[in-house]
Amino acid sequence: MKEPMDDTEKLKVLVVDDTILYRKIVSDALAELPNIEIVGTANNGKTALSRILTLHPDLITLDVEMPSMDGIEVLEEIARQQIDVGVIMLSSLTYEGGELTVKALQLGAFDFIPKPELSSISDNRQYIRDRLAAIIRSFTGRREIKRILSGKTVFRRATPGLPSAAAARPIITAETVAHRLQKADKQVRRAGGSKVVAIGISTGGPRALGTLIPMLPADINVPILVVQHMPPLFTQSLAKSLNAKSSLFVKEAEEGDELIPNTVFIAPGGRHMKLTSGAGRKIIAVTDDPPENSCRPSADYLFRSVAEHFGEAATGVIMTGMGTDGNRGLETMKQRNSFIIAQDEATCTVFGMPRWPIEAEIVDVVAPLDRVAQAIINSVRPSR
């Protein structure tokens, strides 16, 4: 069992990739970040597993596609042996890479970084460094929260560039969740129910959606719109994976799709999704408008559109993810009397996106992941 981190303890990282070039790029990027110790490297999955057991890293960067045990097999073995280590996947920007990455995220990888194809090694290193810095901030914060919730003492670091995500704010307790659920159950079945559900989600999303979407019934009778922060190709793989395990039809949204019930529309990676009207129908528009909150697709962008077209007949859902995307859009939805659901802190991979709506008290239900589906069902079923 690992001891609580003190002010000088570094995050131990193992770098795993089958190419010398990427082992160096990732190692150099990590070396530029504060409070990181690179404890070793490995060029395949079998070597990686051996070194995980001997070096006890806190975190590994893991190539998806490798000979002699790939990244998926490594994750499956980590789960089988119940090894306490975080995983950041590095994957190629291909359809095959997208499918494997989605599977890795559903198996429990913390997050992923698409391998860049920039003009120079230094540009690729900077790209990897910037994304690793953001992911590691969230990862270290999540570790602190897990220790707090498990009753362990936590010694938070104040390292420049890697601030503690859990410092100076309250934890949403199980008792608070139970109280809010009980309160919401009395309010949720308003006349008519919602006619559409809009979901914003990011880090931890593929795994959370893999739990949520299959729990929704085939006859929910409303369309469901999802913004999951992902690049192109990856959202297509996510939609295919979710469709295979759900009783609803799940697809990547396309320009001109009619908004029909019992269908889950996932915004295509790298593009926004909004609603338009035509001939008495609601139609999906896919746009290349500028990013919002450094995101495209953006949950804020979708939520504003849903508020405009459905108002009080809409349910907005904010789930696990880094950053604040979705906050202002949910505020707009609440001003139009939409119903708002947030995933609770304990079950979020990263409690970034749901945090502000909960603290601003614009949320009607705060639910653990395994109860979000029922909260959605309650919000769309009319009162009797």
C-alpha positions in Angstrom: 0.0 0.0 0.0 1.3 3.4 -1.0 1.9 6.0 1.7 0.2 9.4 1.6 2.1 11.8 -0.6 4.1 14.5 1.3 5.2 17.9 0.0 8.4 16.5 -1.7 7.0 13.2 -3.1 7.1 13.0 -6.9 4.6 11.4 -9.2 6.3 8.2 -10.5 5.7 7.6 -14.2 6.6 4.7 -16.5 6.7 5.4 -20.2 5.6 2.6 -22.5 5.9 2.8 -26.3 7.2 0.4 -29.0 9.2 3.2 -30.8 12.4 4.8 -29.5 11.2 8.1 -30.9 8.0 8.3 -28.9 9.6 7.0 -25.7 12.0 9.9 -26.0 9.3 12.5 -26.9 7.1 11.5 -24.0 10.0 11.2 -21.6 11.3 14.7 -22.6 7.8 16.2 -22.3 7.4 14.7 -18.8 10.9 15.9 -17.8 9.7 19.5 -18.4 6.9 19.1 -15.9 7.3 19.8 -12.1 7.3 17.0 -9.5 7.5 14.2 -12.0 10.0 11.2 -11.7 10.4 9.0 -14.7 11.1 5.6 -13.1 11.6 3.7 -16.4 10.5 2.9 -19.9 9.3 -0.2 -21.7 9.0 -1.1 -25.4 6.2 -3.7 -25.2 3.3 -4.8 -22.9 5.1 -7.8 -21.3 8.0 -5.7 -20.3 5.7 -2.9 -19.1 3.8 -5.3 -16.8 7.1 -6.6 -15.3 8.3 -3.1 -14.6 4.9 -2.0 -13.2 5.3 -4.8 -10.6 8.9 -3.9 -9.7 9.0 -0.1 -10.1 5.5 0.6 -8.6 4.7 3.7 -10.7 1.7 5.9 -9.9 1.0 6.5 -13.6 2.0 5.0 -16.9 1.8 6.4 -20.4 0.8 3.5 -22.6 0.9 3.0 -26.4 -2.3 1.4 -27.7 -0.7 -0.5 -30.6 2.3 -2.7 -29.7 3.6 -6.1 -30.5 4.0 -8.8 -27.8 1.0 -7.7 -25.8 -0.8 -4.4 -26.8 -2.1 -1.7 -24.6 -5.6 -3.3 -24.3 -4.1 -6.5 -23.1 -2.0 -4.6 -20.6 -5.1 -2.8 -19.2 -6.9 -6.1 -18.9 -4.0 -7.6 -17.0 -3.9 -4.5 -14.7 -7.6 -5.0 -14.0 -7.2 -8.7 -13.4 -4.3 -8.2 -10.9 -6.0 -5.1 -9.4 -2.9 -3.1 -9.8 -3.3 0.5 -8.4 -1.8 2.5 -11.3 -3.2 5.3 -13.5 -3.0 4.9 -17.3 -2.8 7.6 -20.0 -3.2 6.1 -23.5 -1.3 7.4 -26.6 -3.0 6.4 -29.8 -2.7 7.0 -33.5 -5.2 9.2 -35.4 -6.7 6.3 -37.4 -10.0 4.5 -37.3 -8.3 1.4 -35.8 -6.5 3.6 -33.2 -9.9 5.2 -32.3 -11.6 1.9 -31.8 -8.8 0.6 -29.6 -8.6 3.9 -27.6 -12.4 3.8 -26.9 -12.0 0.2 -25.7 -9.1 1.3 -23.5 -11.0 4.1 -21.9 -14.0 1.8 -21.3 -11.5 -0.6 -19.6 -10.5 2.1 -17.1 -7.7 4.2 -18.7 -7.8 7.7 -17.2 -7.5 9.6 -20.4 -5.8 9.6 -23.8 -3.6 11.7 -26.1 -3.7 11.3 -29.9 -0.2 11.1 -31.2 0.5 14.3 -33.1 1.8 14.5 -36.6 3.4 17.9 -36.5 6.3 19.1 -38.6 9.1 18.8 -36.0 10.0 16.7 -32.9 10.0 19.9 -30.7 6.4 20.7 -31.8 5.3 17.2 -31.1 7.0 17.3 -27.7 5.3 20.6 -26.9 1.9 19.2 -27.9 2.4 16.1 -25.7 3.7 18.2 -22.8 0.7 20.6 -22.8 -1.8 17.8 -22.8 0.1 15.7 -20.2 0.2 18.8 -17.9 -3.6 19.2 -18.0 -4.3 15.4 -17.6 -1.8 15.0 -14.7 -3.3 17.9 -12.9 -6.7 16.2 -13.0 -5.1 12.8 -12.2 -3.4 14.0 -9.1 -6.5 15.8 -7.9 -8.6 12.6 -8.5 -6.1 10.6 -6.4 -6.5 13.1 -3.5 -10.3 12.9 -3.7 -10.2 9.1 -3.7 -8.0 9.2 -0.6 -10.3 11.7 1.2 -13.4 9.6 0.4 -11.6 6.4 1.6 -10.8 8.2 4.9 -7.1 8.4 4.3 -5.0 11.4 5.3 -3.8 13.5 2.3 -0.9 15.8 2.3 -1.5 18.2 -0.6 1.3 19.6 -2.7 1.5 23.2 -3.8 3.7 22.6 -6.8 3.7 25.5 -9.3 2.0 24.3 -12.5 0.4 21.3 -10.9 -2.1 22.7 -8.3 -4.1 20.5 -6.1 -7.6 20.0 -7.6 -9.1 18.9 -4.3 -7.8 21.8 -2.1 -10.1 24.4 -0.5 -13.5 23.1 -1.6 -16.0 20.8 -0.1 -16.6 17.2 -1.1 -20.2 16.2 -2.1 -20.9 13.5 0.5 -23.1 10.4 0.1 -25.5 12.0 2.6 -25.8 15.1 0.5 -26.5 13.1 -2.6 -29.2 11.0 -0.9 -30.9 14.2 0.4 -30.9 15.8 -3.0 -32.1 12.7 -4.7 -35.0 12.4 -2.3 -35.8 16.1 -2.7 -35.6 15.8 -6.5 -37.8 12.7 -6.7 -40.7 14.9 -5.4 -40.1 17.6 -8.0 -39.1 15.8 -11.1 -42.3 14.4 -12.5 -43.6 17.7 -13.8 -46.5 17.8 -16.3 -45.5 16.6 -19.7 -41.9 15.7 -18.9 -38.9 16.6 -21.0 -38.9 16.1 -24.8 -35.1 16.0 -25.2 -32.0 15.1 -23.2 -28.7 16.8 -23.7 -25.5 15.5 -22.1 -22.1 17.1 -21.7 -19.1 14.9 -20.8 -15.4 14.7 -21.2 -12.6 12.9 -19.2 -13.9 9.5 -18.1 -16.8 9.9 -20.6 -16.5 6.7 -22.7 -16.5 4.5 -19.5 -19.4 6.5 -17.9 -21.4 6.5 -21.1 -20.8 2.8 -21.3 -22.6 2.5 -18.0 -25.3 5.1 -18.6 -26.5 4.5 -22.2 -27.3 0.8 -21.8 -29.3 1.5 -18.7 -31.8 3.7 -20.7 -34.8 1.8 -22.0 -35.6 1.3 -25.7 -38.9 3.1 -25.3 -37.6 6.3 -23.5 -39.3 8.1 -26.4 -37.0 11.2 -26.5 -33.9 11.9 -28.5 -30.6 12.1 -26.6 -27.8 14.5 -27.7 -24.3 13.9 -26.4 -21.2 16.1 -26.5 -18.1 14.0 -25.6 -14.8 15.9 -26.0 -12.9 13.8 -28.6 -11.1 14.3 -31.9 -12.4 13.1 -35.3 -12.7 9.3 -35.8 -12.8 8.7 -32.0 -16.5 9.7 -31.7 -17.4 7.4 -34.5 -15.7 4.5 -32.7 -17.5 5.5 -29.5 -20.9 5.6 -31.2 -20.3 2.1 -32.7 -19.2 0.7 -29.3 -22.2 2.2 -27.5 -24.7 1.1 -30.2 -23.5 -2.5 -29.8 -24.4 -2.6 -26.1 -27.5 -0.4 -26.0 -31.2 -1.0 -26.7 -31.2 2.6 -28.2 -29.8 3.4 -31.6 -26.5 5.3 -31.1 -24.9 7.1 -34.0 -22.4 9.9 -34.7 -24.6 12.9 -35.6 -24.6 14.1 -39.2 -25.7 17.4 -40.8 -29.5 17.2 -41.4 -30.3 14.4 -39.1 -33.9 14.6 -37.9 -34.2 14.6 -34.2 -36.1 11.4 -33.6 -36.9 9.6 -30.3 -35.0 6.6 -29.0 -31.9 7.7 -30.7 -28.6 8.9 -29.2 -26.7 11.4 -31.4 -23.0 12.0 -30.5 -21.5 15.2 -31.8 -18.7 14.4 -34.3 -15.2 14.9 -33.0 -13.8 18.3 -33.9 -17.2 19.8 -34.8 -20.1 21.5 -32.9 -23.6 20.2 -32.8 -26.8 22.4 -32.5 -30.5 22.3 -33.4 -32.4 24.0 -36.1 -36.0 24.0 -37.2 -37.5 23.2 -40.6 -41.0 22.1 -41.9 -42.1 21.7 -38.3 -39.2 19.4 -37.4 -36.1 19.7 -35.3 -33.0 19.1 -37.3 -29.3 18.7 -36.2 -26.8 21.1 -37.7 -23.1 20.2 -37.5 -20.9 23.3 -37.7 -17.3 24.5 -37.8 -17.9 27.5 -35.6 -15.0 28.6 -33.4 -14.2 26.5 -30.3 -15.7 27.4 -27.0 -13.8 26.8 -23.8 -11.1 25.5 -26.1 -13.5 22.7 -27.0 -15.1 21.7 -30.3 -17.6 20.1 -29.9 -18.7 22.2 -26.9 -21.3 21.3 -24.4 -22.1 25.0 -23.9 -22.8 25.4 -27.6 -25.2 22.4 -27.5 -26.9 23.4 -24.3 -27.7 27.0 -25.5 -29.3 25.5 -28.6 -31.4 23.0 -26.7 -32.5 25.8 -24.3 -33.6 27.9 -27.3 -35.6 25.2 -29.0 -37.0 23.3 -26.0 -36.9 25.5 -23.0 -38.6 23.9 -20.0 -39.2 20.7 -22.0 -35.5 19.8 -21.9 -33.2 17.9 -19.5 -29.6 18.9 -19.3 -27.0 16.4 -17.9 -23.5 17.3 -16.9 -21.0 14.5 -16.2 -17.4 13.7 -15.5 -14.8 15.9 -17.2 -12.0 18.4 -17.0 -12.7 22.1 -17.3 -15.8 24.2 -17.2 -17.5 23.5 -20.6 -21.2 23.3 -20.1 -21.5 25.6 -17.1 -22.9 28.7 -18.9 -25.0 26.6 -21.2 -26.6 24.9 -18.2 -27.2 28.3 -16.7 -29.1 29.3 -19.8 -31.1 26.1 -19.7 -32.0 26.7 -16.1 -33.2 30.2 -16.9 -35.6 28.6 -19.4 -36.7 26.2 -16.6 -35.0 23.1 -18.0 -34.3 20.2 -15.6 -30.7 19.7 -14.7 -28.9 16.5 -13.6 -25.2 16.3 -12.5 -23.1 13.3 -11.8 -21.7 13.2 -8.2 -18.1 13.8 -7.3 -17.4 10.3 -5.9 -18.2 8.6 -9.3 -16.6 11.2 -11.6 -13.2 10.4 -13.0 -12.7 14.2 -12.9 -15.1 16.5 -11.0 -14.5 19.5 -13.1 -17.5 20.0 -15.3 -20.2 19.2 -12.7 -18.6 21.2 -9.9 -19.8 24.7 -10.7 -23.4 23.9 -11.5 -23.7 21.9 -8.3 -22.1 24.7 -6.2 -24.2 27.3 -8.0 -27.3 25.3 -7.0 -28.8 25.2 -10.5 -28.8 21.4 -10.4 -32.1 19.6 -9.6 -30.5 16.1 -9.1 -27.0 15.1 -8.1 -26.7 11.4 -8.7 -24.0 8.7 -8.7 -23.3 7.3 -12.1 -25.5 4.2 -11.6 -28.5 6.4 -10.8 -28.1 9.0 -13.5 -30.1 6.9 -16.0 -33.1 6.7 -13.6 -32.9 10.4 -13.0 -33.1 10.9 -16.7 -36.0 8.5 -17.0 -37.9 10.3 -14.3 -37.4 13.7 -16.0 -38.9 12.6 -19.3 -41.8 10.5 -18.0 -44.8 12.7 -17.5 -46.4 12.9 -14.1 -49.6 10.8 -13.6 
